[in-house]
Each structure stands twice: as C-alpha cells, then as structure tokens.
Amino acid sequence: MSARTVPRVRWPASARHNAFYELLAAFDGPGCALCRITRRSGARLLAEISFESVNDREVRDRLRRSRGLCSWHAWDLLDDTRDPYGAAFIYHDVLHAILVEADAGADITRQESPCLICDAVAAAERRNLGILLEDVEAAELRQHLVASGGLCRSHFRSALLTGGRSVVNVLESQREVLRGASRPGWAPTGALPDPRTASVRAGGARHRRPADDVPAEPLVLLLAGPRPMHWTAGDLNFAATRCVSCRHGAEAAYEVIDRVAPGAPLCSSHLWVMLDRRGPQVARALVEPTAAALSSTIEDLGEQVVRAKTLRLGPLAIRLPAAEQALRAIQQRVGSVADCVACKEFREVARAERAGPRCRLHLAGADRARIDESVHWWRELDAEVAEYLRKSDYRFRDEVRGPEQSAPWRVVQALSGDRGLPPERAYTAGRPHKEDSSNT
C-alpha cells in the first residue's frame, strides 16, 4: 500500500484564543517577545497585589511562607509598580513573622514556598512558548518574529528543547535574524507602541515607556532580551546596603565586567550591566563572538531539527524514534552553557566570611554571630517600617518625616537582597533560570 499524505488541520482564525493575539501584540517592540510578555505578566500580577490583594489573607500567608518576593520582583514592586507603601505593608508582616521565629529559636533562613510572582511568570512563559511553537506557521506571527529581532538566546534554546510542530520554523526565523545581525547597521524593525498608552502605572503616576520597550544596542538586545526593569547599573549604590555579601559580591562582579574579554560568557542580566557601564560600541564588540558562535550552532543544527519534527496525523502529533534521537542530539548541543563569569565571581566573593550583617539570602550557613548581627539589623528595620506605615496614615500627615521614609527600600534589601543579585540568588526558591546556572 502506498503512503498517503494526510492533509494538515488548519484552525480557522476565529478559533484562535486571546492568548495568541496577546503574543502577537508582544512583537510590536524590538527584542524577544517571550521576554516581554512574561515580564509584563509578572508586572500585572504585582499591580494586582499592590492595588487589591495586600490585605488578602491567603496572599499574606503565601508571602510569609516565601519570605516575601524574590529580589527581582521585590525591586520591581518598588521601581516599576512604584508602590513603596505596598512593599512596606508586605515586608512588615513578613519581617514580624521572621522575628517571632527568631525569638523561638527556629531556622529563619528556611523558605517553604517559592516567590508567587516567579511561579505565575513561569506558567505564563510555558503557555506562551507553547503558543509560539504551535502557531509560528501563521504568516503574521513568523513575519513579526523576524521583524522584532527574533528570540533571545535563552528562549530560543527553550524552544528547541521543547520541540513542537513548528520548531523548524522557529529555527529558520532565528537563522534569518542572525544572518541579518551580522551586517553593520542591522536593527530590529518592530514598531514601538505609543508611550502615552503603553502602560498604566500604580498610584496615578505619570505614564512612561515600559523598560522592555527602551531601545538598546541591537546585538545585546538579541542575546539578552529586552531590558527587564527600569533601573540601570548607574542606580546601584553598594554603600546603601548593609548586607556585606551583596555589597562586596556586586563590586567584584562589576570589576569582572569592566575587564571582560570578547566572547566571555555573561548572563542576560550582566549583559545589560555591561551595556550600561561600557557603552553600546564596546558592548557590541564584546558580544560579537558570542553571536557568531550562536549563528554557527544554528547552521549546524539544521538537519537534526528537521529530523526531530513531529509527524502530523490529523489532530495527532507523533514523534518517531529517529525524531526522538535527533531531539536528544539537539539537547546535548544546546543544553549546557558556560557559567556567567560575573555571577561566578559574585558567588565566590559573597561566600567569604567577613564581619557585618547579611541579608536573608546570604545568611544561610552563617555562624551565630552573623545571624545575631542580622537579626539586630532587622529589629531596627521593624520599628522603622512600623513608623513609616503609621505616618502614611492621613491622620498623621502633618508630622515631620524622618529617616523612616526610606524604610521600604531598606527592608526589601534586608529580606530579598539588593538590586542586581545574580538571578539564581534572586529567585529565592533556589531554582536556576532556564538560561544557565547563573541566569527571565
């Protein structure tokens, strides 16, 4: 019996759900659309908690178990959602629970659940990656994928490892993007949204363009994805944090970035730090070898990805043994990435034993003296946050403001770590980011 071609099922446009069009809209700006849509999912949830759920009992209980938010999302609440009162309200409750446990002699470094924003963002990331891998055959989606500058290297790697019926189209789109990126003057052509209506910020603050819509050096944008938050390397003030591990670790990581060699492995976060500290021209020269290596890997994977395609039988998708073998070969090629040199230096310096209080993230394994120093610091903060909340009441609006007005920022530093932490320390569940062991 001769083989018969089974026609592929094409879903009508009316059957597409809102998530498809939300993903399509994420391609309007330059840079990885998956980064943009997942980060904005986290921003929406932060805004929802800020406006509606600060006093919700289930949310408060979850935040106590997770010891607040991870470093990245805690600072997003302060810098992007711009809600210091909400941050103070959340962390005063969390800090009080930790101090009660400290008085009872319990382990104050333990964490029972991961950051709730991280969990939501991870679910959104998986959902949108699945939509992309299923629907990238659509002409408008593939066209937008190329015009926006493709996927960042992290999400491109995730797409290849996930598979799906359209993974070959993703590969071909990324190859086209990288070929264009090798030419001088190349830049993504994705249209930026109108900044007047791009987003609504908390507290009636002025409209401003989201951080992930701010243009950057195109090659850094291709590798790192859009800027994750509004603060830059210039906003980091190491002397402002009392955690000795955060301060010395960040200083050491920045020294590495200032003398890093071309092609040295850097995570997405430290790529942005390098761009801020060294400028676009130097940053492009430093990342060109990395982009060339990625382009070479993609060219070599072409035949294997074709063999890894799923077999479509109407609505069914079947991967044959040969396809499974090809997929495993791809996973071996793209699954391991060199550790970020800046993150590695941060970890080594932050682990060093030195006098001084530490944030909760760096307190694990510390001796009794370091724990006592940190708890004393937290008790002082507890009183200052309580005073900040009291003076935020309209009944006391005429009282003179004092140093307690910076308490929301300092309590976030104490419990969730300082800005710019390597992401595997920022995501407090202890789960590394998918890009590598040092780096959403």
FIGUSE-21521 format. One record per residue (C-alpha): residue in one letter; x, y, z. Coordinates in steps of 0.1 Angstrom, whole numbers, always signed. Each point is the difference from the previous one (the first is absolute). Example, Ala and Ser with C-alpha at 12.3 -4.5 7.8 and 13.67 -1.06 7.14 Angstrom:
<sites>
<site code="A" c1="+123" c2="-45" c3="+78"/>
<site code="S" c1="+14" c2="+34" c3="-7"/>
</sites>
This chain:
<sites>
<site code="M" c1="+0" c2="+0" c3="+0"/>
<site code="S" c1="+15" c2="+33" c3="-10"/>
<site code="A" c1="+4" c2="+28" c3="+26"/>
<site code="R" c1="-28" c2="+26" c3="-1"/>
<site code="T" c1="+5" c2="+36" c3="+10"/>
<site code="V" c1="-23" c2="+10" c3="+28"/>
<site code="P" c1="-11" c2="+37" c3="-3"/>
<site code="R" c1="+10" c2="+21" c3="+30"/>
<site code="V" c1="-28" c2="+14" c3="+20"/>
<site code="R" c1="-2" c2="+38" c3="-2"/>
<site code="W" c1="-19" c2="+17" c3="+27"/>
<site code="P" c1="-21" c2="+30" c3="-11"/>
<site code="A" c1="+10" c2="+34" c3="+12"/>
<site code="S" c1="-32" c2="+2" c3="+20"/>
<site code="A" c1="+12" c2="-30" c3="+21"/>
<site code="R" c1="+31" c2="+18" c3="+13"/>
<site code="H" c1="-2" c2="+11" c3="+36"/>
<site code="N" c1="+10" c2="+33" c3="+16"/>
<site code="A" c1="+34" c2="-13" c3="+10"/>
<site code="F" c1="+10" c2="-3" c3="-36"/>
<site code="Y" c1="-8" c2="+36" c3="-7"/>
<site code="E" c1="+16" c2="+11" c3="+32"/>
<site code="L" c1="+32" c2="-18" c3="-11"/>
<site code="L" c1="-3" c2="+16" c3="-34"/>
<site code="A" c1="-2" c2="+35" c3="+16"/>
<site code="A" c1="+32" c2="-7" c3="+20"/>
<site code="F" c1="+19" c2="+1" c3="-33"/>
<site code="D" c1="-7" c2="+37" c3="-5"/>
<site code="G" c1="+32" c2="+10" c3="+18"/>
<site code="P" c1="+36" c2="-10" c3="-8"/>
<site code="G" c1="+14" c2="-30" c3="+18"/>
<site code="C" c1="-12" c2="-34" c3="+11"/>
<site code="A" c1="-38" c2="+0" c3="+2"/>
<site code="L" c1="-1" c2="-29" c3="+25"/>
<site code="C" c1="+22" c2="+20" c3="+24"/>
<site code="R" c1="-24" c2="+30" c3="-4"/>
<site code="I" c1="-32" c2="-19" c3="+5"/>
<site code="T" c1="+11" c2="-21" c3="+30"/>
<site code="R" c1="+15" c2="+31" c3="+18"/>
<site code="R" c1="-32" c2="+19" c3="-6"/>
<site code="S" c1="-20" c2="-29" c3="+14"/>
<site code="G" c1="+21" c2="+4" c3="+32"/>
<site code="A" c1="-5" c2="+37" c3="+0"/>
<site code="R" c1="-38" c2="-4" c3="-3"/>
<site code="L" c1="+0" c2="-24" c3="+30"/>
<site code="L" c1="+21" c2="+24" c3="+20"/>
<site code="A" c1="-24" c2="+28" c3="-8"/>
<site code="E" c1="-30" c2="-22" c3="+10"/>
<site code="I" c1="+16" c2="-8" c3="+33"/>
<site code="S" c1="+9" c2="+36" c3="+6"/>
<site code="F" c1="-35" c2="+13" c3="-7"/>
<site code="E" c1="-22" c2="-28" c3="+12"/>
<site code="S" c1="+17" c2="-28" c3="+19"/>
<site code="V" c1="+23" c2="+15" c3="+25"/>
<site code="N" c1="-25" c2="-8" c3="+28"/>
<site code="D" c1="-11" c2="-33" c3="-15"/>
<site code="R" c1="+5" c2="-27" c3="+27"/>
<site code="E" c1="+10" c2="-28" c3="-25"/>
<site code="V" c1="+25" c2="+24" c3="-18"/>
<site code="R" c1="+15" c2="+11" c3="+33"/>
<site code="D" c1="+4" c2="-36" c3="+12"/>
<site code="R" c1="+17" c2="-9" c3="-33"/>
<site code="L" c1="+23" c2="+29" c3="+3"/>
<site code="R" c1="+10" c2="-9" c3="+35"/>
<site code="R" c1="+8" c2="-36" c3="-11"/>
<site code="S" c1="+21" c2="+14" c3="-29"/>
<site code="R" c1="+16" c2="+26" c3="+22"/>
<site code="G" c1="-13" c2="+28" c3="-22"/>
<site code="L" c1="+8" c2="+2" c3="-37"/>
<site code="C" c1="+32" c2="-9" c3="-18"/>
<site code="S" c1="+25" c2="+28" c3="-5"/>
<site code="W" c1="-9" c2="+8" c3="-35"/>
<site code="H" c1="-38" c2="+2" c3="+6"/>
<site code="A" c1="+4" c2="+18" c3="+33"/>
<site code="W" c1="+20" c2="+28" c3="-17"/>
<site code="D" c1="-25" c2="+0" c3="-29"/>
<site code="L" c1="-27" c2="+8" c3="+26"/>
<site code="L" c1="+21" c2="+30" c3="+11"/>
<site code="D" c1="+14" c2="+12" c3="-33"/>
<site code="D" c1="-25" c2="-9" c3="-27"/>
<site code="T" c1="-33" c2="-4" c3="+19"/>
<site code="R" c1="+12" c2="+28" c3="+22"/>
<site code="D" c1="-18" c2="-10" c3="+31"/>
<site code="P" c1="+22" c2="+5" c3="+31"/>
<site code="Y" c1="-30" c2="-1" c3="+23"/>
<site code="G" c1="-11" c2="-34" c3="-13"/>
<site code="A" c1="+36" c2="-13" c3="+3"/>
<site code="A" c1="+2" c2="+14" c3="+36"/>
<site code="F" c1="-33" c2="-16" c3="+8"/>
<site code="I" c1="+10" c2="-34" c3="-14"/>
<site code="Y" c1="+35" c2="-1" c3="+15"/>
<site code="H" c1="-10" c2="+13" c3="+34"/>
<site code="D" c1="-23" c2="-31" c3="+3"/>
<site code="V" c1="+27" c2="-23" c3="-13"/>
<site code="L" c1="+27" c2="+15" c3="+22"/>
<site code="H" c1="-21" c2="-2" c3="+31"/>
<site code="A" c1="-6" c2="-38" c3="-7"/>
<site code="I" c1="+37" c2="-5" c3="-4"/>
<site code="L" c1="+8" c2="+18" c3="+33"/>
<site code="V" c1="-25" c2="-21" c3="+18"/>
<site code="E" c1="+17" c2="-32" c3="-13"/>
<site code="A" c1="+34" c2="+15" c3="+10"/>
<site code="D" c1="-12" c2="+4" c3="+36"/>
<site code="A" c1="-12" c2="-36" c3="+0"/>
<site code="G" c1="+34" c2="-12" c3="-12"/>
<site code="A" c1="-13" c2="-12" c3="-34"/>
<site code="D" c1="+19" c2="-1" c3="-33"/>
<site code="I" c1="-6" c2="+35" c3="-14"/>
<site code="T" c1="+18" c2="-8" c3="-33"/>
<site code="R" c1="-25" c2="-26" c3="-11"/>
<site code="Q" c1="-26" c2="+7" c3="-27"/>
<site code="E" c1="-30" c2="-22" c3="-4"/>
<site code="S" c1="-12" c2="+11" c3="-34"/>
<site code="P" c1="+13" c2="+19" c3="-31"/>
<site code="C" c1="-7" c2="+35" c3="-9"/>
<site code="L" c1="-36" c2="+1" c3="-12"/>
<site code="I" c1="+8" c2="+24" c3="-28"/>
<site code="C" c1="+27" c2="-23" c3="-13"/>
<site code="D" c1="-25" c2="-29" c3="+0"/>
<site code="A" c1="-25" c2="+21" c3="-20"/>
<site code="V" c1="+27" c2="+12" c3="-24"/>
<site code="A" c1="+13" c2="-35" c3="-6"/>
<site code="A" c1="-36" c2="-12" c3="-8"/>
<site code="A" c1="-5" c2="+29" c3="-25"/>
<site code="E" c1="+34" c2="-8" c3="-16"/>
<site code="R" c1="-9" c2="-36" c3="-6"/>
<site code="R" c1="-34" c2="+9" c3="-14"/>
<site code="N" c1="+13" c2="+26" c3="-24"/>
<site code="L" c1="+29" c2="-22" c3="-11"/>
<site code="G" c1="-26" c2="-27" c3="-8"/>
<site code="I" c1="-21" c2="+25" c3="-20"/>
<site code="L" c1="+31" c2="+12" c3="-19"/>
<site code="L" c1="+10" c2="-36" c3="-9"/>
<site code="E" c1="-34" c2="-9" c3="-11"/>
<site code="D" c1="-10" c2="+32" c3="-20"/>
<site code="V" c1="+33" c2="+13" c3="-14"/>
<site code="E" c1="-11" c2="-15" c3="-33"/>
<site code="A" c1="-24" c2="+29" c3="-2"/>
<site code="A" c1="+14" c2="+25" c3="-25"/>
<site code="E" c1="-6" c2="+30" c3="+22"/>
<site code="L" c1="+17" c2="-16" c3="+31"/>
<site code="R" c1="+31" c2="-10" c3="-19"/>
<site code="Q" c1="+2" c2="+33" c3="-17"/>
<site code="H" c1="-2" c2="+18" c3="+34"/>
<site code="L" c1="+26" c2="-24" c3="+14"/>
<site code="V" c1="+26" c2="+9" c3="-25"/>
<site code="A" c1="-8" c2="+38" c3="+0"/>
<site code="S" c1="+2" c2="+2" c3="+38"/>
<site code="G" c1="+35" c2="-15" c3="+0"/>
<site code="G" c1="-8" c2="-36" c3="+8"/>
<site code="L" c1="+2" c2="-17" c3="+34"/>
<site code="C" c1="+26" c2="+6" c3="+26"/>
<site code="R" c1="+25" c2="-29" c3="+3"/>
<site code="S" c1="-16" c2="-13" c3="+31"/>
<site code="H" c1="-35" c2="-3" c3="-14"/>
<site code="F" c1="+13" c2="-12" c3="-33"/>
<site code="R" c1="+18" c2="-28" c3="+19"/>
<site code="S" c1="-32" c2="-8" c3="+19"/>
<site code="A" c1="-20" c2="-2" c3="-33"/>
<site code="L" c1="+25" c2="-25" c3="-15"/>
<site code="L" c1="-1" c2="-21" c3="+31"/>
<site code="T" c1="-38" c2="+1" c3="+3"/>
<site code="G" c1="-6" c2="-10" c3="-37"/>
<site code="G" c1="-34" c2="+2" c3="-16"/>
<site code="R" c1="-13" c2="-1" c3="-35"/>
<site code="S" c1="+14" c2="+34" c3="-9"/>
<site code="V" c1="+34" c2="-2" c3="+16"/>
<site code="V" c1="+16" c2="+0" c3="-35"/>
<site code="N" c1="-16" c2="+33" c3="-8"/>
<site code="V" c1="+14" c2="+15" c3="+31"/>
<site code="L" c1="+34" c2="-12" c3="-9"/>
<site code="E" c1="-2" c2="+14" c3="-35"/>
<site code="S" c1="-13" c2="+33" c3="+13"/>
<site code="Q" c1="+29" c2="+2" c3="+25"/>
<site code="R" c1="+25" c2="-8" c3="-27"/>
<site code="E" c1="-14" c2="+28" c3="-22"/>
<site code="V" c1="+3" c2="+24" c3="+30"/>
<site code="L" c1="+36" c2="-10" c3="+7"/>
<site code="R" c1="+10" c2="+4" c3="-36"/>
<site code="G" c1="-14" c2="+35" c3="+0"/>
<site code="A" c1="+16" c2="+8" c3="+34"/>
<site code="S" c1="+35" c2="-7" c3="-15"/>
<site code="R" c1="-4" c2="+30" c3="-23"/>
<site code="P" c1="+10" c2="+35" c3="+13"/>
<site code="G" c1="-30" c2="+22" c3="+7"/>
<site code="W" c1="-24" c2="-28" c3="+6"/>
<site code="A" c1="-28" c2="+7" c3="+24"/>
<site code="P" c1="-34" c2="-15" c3="+8"/>
<site code="T" c1="-28" c2="+17" c3="-17"/>
<site code="G" c1="-28" c2="-8" c3="+24"/>
<site code="A" c1="-23" c2="+31" c3="+5"/>
<site code="L" c1="+1" c2="+14" c3="+35"/>
<site code="P" c1="-34" c2="+7" c3="+16"/>
<site code="D" c1="-12" c2="+35" c3="+7"/>
<site code="P" c1="+17" c2="+8" c3="+34"/>
<site code="R" c1="-31" c2="+20" c3="+10"/>
<site code="T" c1="-21" c2="-31" c3="+1"/>
<site code="A" c1="+27" c2="-27" c3="+4"/>
<site code="S" c1="-7" c2="-7" c3="+37"/>
<site code="V" c1="-17" c2="+13" c3="+30"/>
<site code="R" c1="+20" c2="+4" c3="+32"/>
<site code="A" c1="-10" c2="-3" c3="+36"/>
<site code="G" c1="-10" c2="+29" c3="+22"/>
<site code="G" c1="-10" c2="+23" c3="-28"/>
<site code="A" c1="+36" c2="+5" c3="-11"/>
<site code="R" c1="+8" c2="+14" c3="-34"/>
<site code="H" c1="+0" c2="-23" c3="-30"/>
<site code="R" c1="+35" c2="-11" c3="-10"/>
<site code="R" c1="+12" c2="-25" c3="-26"/>
<site code="P" c1="+4" c2="-35" c3="+15"/>
<site code="A" c1="+37" c2="-10" c3="+5"/>
<site code="D" c1="-3" c2="-28" c3="-26"/>
<site code="D" c1="-9" c2="+26" c3="-27"/>
<site code="V" c1="+31" c2="+21" c3="+5"/>
<site code="P" c1="+23" c2="-5" c3="-31"/>
<site code="A" c1="+35" c2="-13" c3="+5"/>
<site code="E" c1="+30" c2="-13" c3="-19"/>
<site code="P" c1="-17" c2="-25" c3="-24"/>
<site code="L" c1="+25" c2="-28" c3="+5"/>
<site code="V" c1="-2" c2="+2" c3="+38"/>
<site code="L" c1="-38" c2="+1" c3="-4"/>
<site code="L" c1="+1" c2="-32" c3="-21"/>
<site code="L" c1="+21" c2="-19" c3="+26"/>
<site code="A" c1="-14" c2="+14" c3="+33"/>
<site code="G" c1="-36" c2="+8" c3="-9"/>
<site code="P" c1="-17" c2="+33" c3="+9"/>
<site code="R" c1="+10" c2="+20" c3="+30"/>
<site code="P" c1="-17" c2="-17" c3="+30"/>
<site code="M" c1="-5" c2="+30" c3="+22"/>
<site code="H" c1="+5" c2="+38" c3="+1"/>
<site code="W" c1="+30" c2="+2" c3="+22"/>
<site code="T" c1="+34" c2="-1" c3="-16"/>
<site code="A" c1="+36" c2="-6" c3="+13"/>
<site code="G" c1="+1" c2="+37" c3="+9"/>
<site code="D" c1="-27" c2="-5" c3="+25"/>
<site code="L" c1="+20" c2="-25" c3="+21"/>
<site code="N" c1="+15" c2="+15" c3="+31"/>
<site code="F" c1="+19" c2="-27" c3="+18"/>
<site code="A" c1="+5" c2="+21" c3="+31"/>
<site code="A" c1="-37" c2="+3" c3="+4"/>
<site code="T" c1="-5" c2="-37" c3="+11"/>
<site code="R" c1="+12" c2="-13" c3="+33"/>
<site code="C" c1="+3" c2="-36" c3="-13"/>
<site code="V" c1="+38" c2="-5" c3="-3"/>
<site code="S" c1="-5" c2="-29" c3="-24"/>
<site code="C" c1="-22" c2="+19" c3="-24"/>
<site code="R" c1="+24" c2="+30" c3="+1"/>
<site code="H" c1="+33" c2="-18" c3="-5"/>
<site code="G" c1="-14" c2="-25" c3="-24"/>
<site code="A" c1="-15" c2="+27" c3="-23"/>
<site code="E" c1="+32" c2="+20" c3="+1"/>
<site code="A" c1="+20" c2="-31" c3="-11"/>
<site code="A" c1="-24" c2="-9" c3="-27"/>
<site code="Y" c1="+2" c2="+35" c3="-15"/>
<site code="E" c1="+38" c2="-1" c3="+1"/>
<site code="V" c1="-2" c2="-31" c3="-22"/>
<site code="I" c1="-25" c2="+17" c3="-24"/>
<site code="D" c1="+23" c2="+30" c3="-3"/>
<site code="R" c1="+29" c2="-22" c3="-13"/>
<site code="V" c1="-19" c2="-29" c3="-16"/>
<site code="A" c1="+14" c2="-14" c3="-33"/>
<site code="P" c1="-19" c2="-2" c3="-33"/>
<site code="G" c1="-22" c2="-31" c3="-1"/>
<site code="A" c1="+2" c2="-7" c3="+38"/>
<site code="P" c1="-32" c2="-16" c3="+13"/>
<site code="L" c1="-24" c2="+25" c3="+16"/>
<site code="C" c1="-36" c2="-5" c3="+11"/>
<site code="S" c1="-27" c2="+22" c3="-13"/>
<site code="S" c1="+0" c2="+22" c3="+31"/>
<site code="H" c1="+37" c2="+6" c3="-1"/>
<site code="L" c1="-2" c2="+7" c3="-37"/>
<site code="W" c1="-22" c2="+29" c3="+8"/>
<site code="V" c1="+24" c2="+11" c3="+27"/>
<site code="M" c1="+28" c2="-1" c3="-24"/>
<site code="L" c1="-20" c2="+21" c3="-25"/>
<site code="D" c1="-7" c2="+26" c3="+27"/>
<site code="R" c1="+36" c2="+2" c3="+12"/>
<site code="R" c1="+20" c2="-3" c3="-32"/>
<site code="G" c1="-23" c2="+15" c3="-26"/>
<site code="P" c1="-15" c2="-15" c3="-32"/>
<site code="Q" c1="+30" c2="+0" c3="-22"/>
<site code="V" c1="+22" c2="-19" c3="+24"/>
<site code="A" c1="-29" c2="-23" c3="+10"/>
<site code="R" c1="-6" c2="-9" c3="-37"/>
<site code="A" c1="+37" c2="-8" c3="-5"/>
<site code="L" c1="+0" c2="-22" c3="+31"/>
<site code="V" c1="-31" c2="-20" c3="-10"/>
<site code="E" c1="+7" c2="-5" c3="-37"/>
<site code="P" c1="+20" c2="-33" c3="+6"/>
<site code="T" c1="-30" c2="-13" c3="+20"/>
<site code="A" c1="-25" c2="+8" c3="-27"/>
<site code="A" c1="+23" c2="-15" c3="-26"/>
<site code="A" c1="+3" c2="-32" c3="+20"/>
<site code="L" c1="-38" c2="-2" c3="+4"/>
<site code="S" c1="-5" c2="+5" c3="-37"/>
<site code="S" c1="+25" c2="-28" c3="-8"/>
<site code="T" c1="-18" c2="-23" c3="+24"/>
<site code="I" c1="-33" c2="+7" c3="-17"/>
<site code="E" c1="+14" c2="-7" c3="-34"/>
<site code="D" c1="+13" c2="-33" c3="+13"/>
<site code="L" c1="-33" c2="-10" c3="+16"/>
<site code="G" c1="-21" c2="+4" c3="-32"/>
<site code="E" c1="+0" c2="-37" c3="-11"/>
<site code="Q" c1="-6" c2="-13" c3="+35"/>
<site code="V" c1="-29" c2="+23" c3="+7"/>
<site code="V" c1="-16" c2="-11" c3="-33"/>
<site code="R" c1="+3" c2="-36" c3="+11"/>
<site code="A" c1="-15" c2="+9" c3="+34"/>
<site code="K" c1="-33" c2="+12" c3="-15"/>
<site code="T" c1="-31" c2="-16" c3="+13"/>
<site code="L" c1="-21" c2="-20" c3="-24"/>
<site code="R" c1="-35" c2="+14" c3="-4"/>
<site code="L" c1="-29" c2="-23" c3="-5"/>
<site code="G" c1="-30" c2="+22" c3="+0"/>
<site code="P" c1="-4" c2="+14" c3="+35"/>
<site code="L" c1="+26" c2="-25" c3="+14"/>
<site code="A" c1="+37" c2="+8" c3="+3"/>
<site code="I" c1="+25" c2="-30" c3="+0"/>
<site code="R" c1="+37" c2="+1" c3="+5"/>
<site code="L" c1="+17" c2="-30" c3="-15"/>
<site code="P" c1="+31" c2="-17" c3="+16"/>
<site code="A" c1="+23" c2="+17" c3="-25"/>
<site code="A" c1="-15" c2="+34" c3="+9"/>
<site code="E" c1="+5" c2="-8" c3="+37"/>
<site code="Q" c1="+36" c2="-8" c3="-7"/>
<site code="A" c1="+5" c2="+33" c3="-19"/>
<site code="L" c1="-17" c2="+19" c3="+28"/>
<site code="R" c1="+24" c2="-15" c3="+26"/>
<site code="A" c1="+29" c2="+10" c3="-22"/>
<site code="I" c1="-13" c2="+36" c3="-1"/>
<site code="Q" c1="-3" c2="+0" c3="+38"/>
<site code="Q" c1="+36" c2="-10" c3="+4"/>
<site code="R" c1="+11" c2="+28" c3="-23"/>
<site code="V" c1="-20" c2="+28" c3="+15"/>
<site code="G" c1="-8" c2="-11" c3="+35"/>
<site code="S" c1="+33" c2="+9" c3="+17"/>
<site code="V" c1="+13" c2="+36" c3="+2"/>
<site code="A" c1="+31" c2="+14" c3="+16"/>
<site code="D" c1="-5" c2="+16" c3="+34"/>
<site code="C" c1="-2" c2="+38" c3="-1"/>
<site code="V" c1="+34" c2="+13" c3="+11"/>
<site code="A" c1="-15" c2="+29" c3="+19"/>
<site code="C" c1="-25" c2="-22" c3="+19"/>
<site code="K" c1="+28" c2="-24" c3="+8"/>
<site code="E" c1="+21" c2="+27" c3="+15"/>
<site code="F" c1="-30" c2="+14" c3="+20"/>
<site code="R" c1="-6" c2="-34" c3="+16"/>
<site code="E" c1="+36" c2="-6" c3="+9"/>
<site code="V" c1="+4" c2="+34" c3="+17"/>
<site code="A" c1="-34" c2="+0" c3="+16"/>
<site code="R" c1="+7" c2="-33" c3="+17"/>
<site code="A" c1="+32" c2="+14" c3="+17"/>
<site code="E" c1="-2" c2="+3" c3="+38"/>
<site code="R" c1="+0" c2="+36" c3="+12"/>
<site code="A" c1="-15" c2="+20" c3="+28"/>
<site code="G" c1="-32" c2="+19" c3="-5"/>
<site code="P" c1="-37" c2="-7" c3="-4"/>
<site code="R" c1="-13" c2="-19" c3="-30"/>
<site code="C" c1="-33" c2="-1" c3="-19"/>
<site code="R" c1="-22" c2="-31" c3="+4"/>
<site code="L" c1="+13" c2="-15" c3="-32"/>
<site code="H" c1="+36" c2="+0" c3="+11"/>
<site code="L" c1="-6" c2="-11" c3="+36"/>
<site code="A" c1="-3" c2="-37" c3="-8"/>
<site code="G" c1="+29" c2="-18" c3="+16"/>
<site code="A" c1="+12" c2="+30" c3="+19"/>
<site code="D" c1="+12" c2="-3" c3="+36"/>
<site code="R" c1="-19" c2="+12" c3="+31"/>
<site code="A" c1="+18" c2="+33" c3="+1"/>
<site code="R" c1="-11" c2="+9" c3="-36"/>
<site code="I" c1="-35" c2="-11" c3="+7"/>
<site code="D" c1="-2" c2="+21" c3="+31"/>
<site code="E" c1="+14" c2="+31" c3="-18"/>
<site code="S" c1="-26" c2="-5" c3="-27"/>
<site code="V" c1="-30" c2="-5" c3="+24"/>
<site code="H" c1="+11" c2="+32" c3="+18"/>
<site code="W" c1="-1" c2="+19" c3="-33"/>
<site code="W" c1="-34" c2="-14" c3="-8"/>
<site code="R" c1="-14" c2="+10" c3="+34"/>
<site code="E" c1="+10" c2="+36" c3="-7"/>
<site code="L" c1="-16" c2="-2" c3="-34"/>
<site code="D" c1="-32" c2="-15" c3="+15"/>
<site code="A" c1="-4" c2="+32" c3="+21"/>
<site code="E" c1="+7" c2="+23" c3="-29"/>
<site code="V" c1="-24" c2="-17" c3="-24"/>
<site code="A" c1="-27" c2="+2" c3="+27"/>
<site code="E" c1="+7" c2="+37" c3="+3"/>
<site code="Y" c1="-1" c2="+4" c3="-38"/>
<site code="L" c1="-35" c2="-17" c3="-1"/>
<site code="R" c1="-12" c2="+21" c3="+29"/>
<site code="K" c1="+10" c2="+33" c3="-16"/>
<site code="S" c1="-16" c2="-12" c3="-33"/>
<site code="D" c1="-34" c2="+2" c3="+18"/>
<site code="Y" c1="-18" c2="+33" c3="-9"/>
<site code="R" c1="-5" c2="+7" c3="+36"/>
<site code="F" c1="+37" c2="+6" c3="+5"/>
<site code="R" c1="+7" c2="+17" c3="-33"/>
<site code="D" c1="+12" c2="+32" c3="+17"/>
<site code="E" c1="+28" c2="-17" c3="+20"/>
<site code="V" c1="+35" c2="+6" c3="-10"/>
<site code="R" c1="+15" c2="-27" c3="-22"/>
<site code="G" c1="+33" c2="-16" c3="+10"/>
<site code="P" c1="+23" c2="-28" c3="-11"/>
<site code="E" c1="-28" c2="-25" c3="+2"/>
<site code="Q" c1="-11" c2="+12" c3="-34"/>
<site code="S" c1="+27" c2="-22" c3="-16"/>
<site code="A" c1="-11" c2="-31" c3="+20"/>
<site code="P" c1="-18" c2="-18" c3="-28"/>
<site code="W" c1="+32" c2="-1" c3="-21"/>
<site code="R" c1="+21" c2="-11" c3="+29"/>
<site code="V" c1="-23" c2="-27" c3="+12"/>
<site code="V" c1="-1" c2="-14" c3="-36"/>
<site code="Q" c1="+38" c2="+0" c3="+0"/>
<site code="A" c1="+0" c2="-19" c3="+34"/>
<site code="L" c1="-24" c2="-27" c3="-9"/>
<site code="S" c1="+2" c2="-4" c3="-38"/>
<site code="G" c1="+36" c2="+12" c3="-7"/>
<site code="D" c1="+13" c2="+30" c3="-19"/>
<site code="R" c1="-6" c2="+10" c3="-36"/>
<site code="G" c1="+21" c2="-18" c3="-26"/>
<site code="L" c1="+3" c2="-33" c3="+18"/>
<site code="P" c1="+9" c2="-29" c3="-23"/>
<site code="P" c1="-34" c2="-14" c3="-9"/>
<site code="E" c1="+5" c2="-35" c3="+16"/>
<site code="R" c1="+3" c2="+19" c3="+33"/>
<site code="A" c1="-28" c2="+24" c3="-9"/>
<site code="Y" c1="-25" c2="-28" c3="-7"/>
<site code="T" c1="-2" c2="-11" c3="+35"/>
<site code="A" c1="-15" c2="-34" c3="-6"/>
<site code="G" c1="+36" c2="-10" c3="-8"/>
<site code="R" c1="-9" c2="-9" c3="-36"/>
<site code="P" c1="+24" c2="+12" c3="-26"/>
<site code="H" c1="-13" c2="+19" c3="-30"/>
<site code="K" c1="-4" c2="-21" c3="-31"/>
<site code="E" c1="+27" c2="+18" c3="-19"/>
<site code="D" c1="+29" c2="-14" c3="+21"/>
<site code="S" c1="+11" c2="-7" c3="+35"/>
<site code="S" c1="+5" c2="+37" c3="+6"/>
<site code="N" c1="-29" c2="+17" c3="-18"/>
<site code="T" c1="-71" c2="+25" c3="-21"/>
</sites>
